[in-house]
């Protein structure tokens, strides 16, 4: 069977520079603040994405509030979740936070898809986009300043709507990376990194370790919440089952691939990760593989990437190996 390699490469590039890669890069930047810089094991980043997305969706689609206000409410929902998780866990060992975050993300998903919550969250069917109406996607599409048409080079083309989503998503990623870069070179960032290395030493110097950990958890959670908002704006609808636990582990793969505790690592990791994943997907489809086989192979690829990273380059492509040596 003939395989069109150009199509494989184009499909990989289209996803690697598309909105999905940007969403995962932003989620990984949030995890980088938690894990890479502070040493916090957050295994429930998808929970922050869920509350951010639903905070915006409920405000805009159900209560017909402006999109900007809905985004603000989604961010506040992520802040509230960070505070709720942080207060009982951040004074304990790191593994308590890991257990609480992964459990909270799943609990929230089941609550949001339950029948008693259907009037608020839409239950298992979620919140529709209502394109062209008063819904969140309609408001976002109407704000598009790009003229109608198709843009791109050769076979790598995008509609004006998709290009608008790409521009917004990558602009948010760039601003977030710049913010993290500035913060980590400030006195606040130096304290955060000292907590990662040895929080007892930081505490002995008079630093309120709990407060700094909470601030880091909130900041990374807000980035996760914004990632969830961008995810549903790109997909055009939201359901609880969009926010499965593997999203967090995909984001961790992105972070470890690019390099933890680096500013550009999550961005590079996301681009490479989604290029490989989508190129393999395109290749398998051309060979006639079924959807079940493709899904299994994609997950196997993610596992293989993690194994190879841990074995041969645990610091990632751009990382420093010493940055991974967290306080035991």
Secondary structure, 3 states (H helix, E strand, C coil): CCCCHHHHHHHHHHHHCCHHHHHHHHHHHHHHHHHHHHCCCCCCHHHHHHHHHHHHHHHHHHCCCCHHHHHHHHHHHHHHHHHHHHHHHCCCCHHHHHHHHHHHHHHHHHHHCCHHHHHHHCHHHCECCCCCCCCHHHHHHHCCCCCCCEEEECCEEEEHHHHHHHHHHHHHHHHHHHHHHHHHCCHHHHHHHHHHHHHHHHHHCCCCHHHHHHHHHHHHHHHHHHHHHHHHHHHCCECHHHCCCHHHHHHHHHHHHHCCCCCCHHHHHHHHHHHHHHHHHHHHHHCCCCHHHHHHHHHHHHHHHHHHHHHHCCCCCCCCHHHHCCCC
